[in-house]
């Protein structure tokens, strides 16, 4: 995956998170949980893209 694509995804996720934080009224606790989940998913995705984390195709959530 080209580095430009990775940078674009990170910027778009950041903008989406900023938009939600700024323009959608919600409880501060819910906002922090949402931010933590988004950052965690982004970190896991980056680890998978760079090959640090193995393939997650075989993981099943029941």
Buried (B, 14 or more C-beta within 10 A) or exposed (E): EEEEEBEEBEEEBEEEBEEBEEEEEEEEEEBEEBEEEBEEEBEEBBEBBEEEEEEEEEEEEE
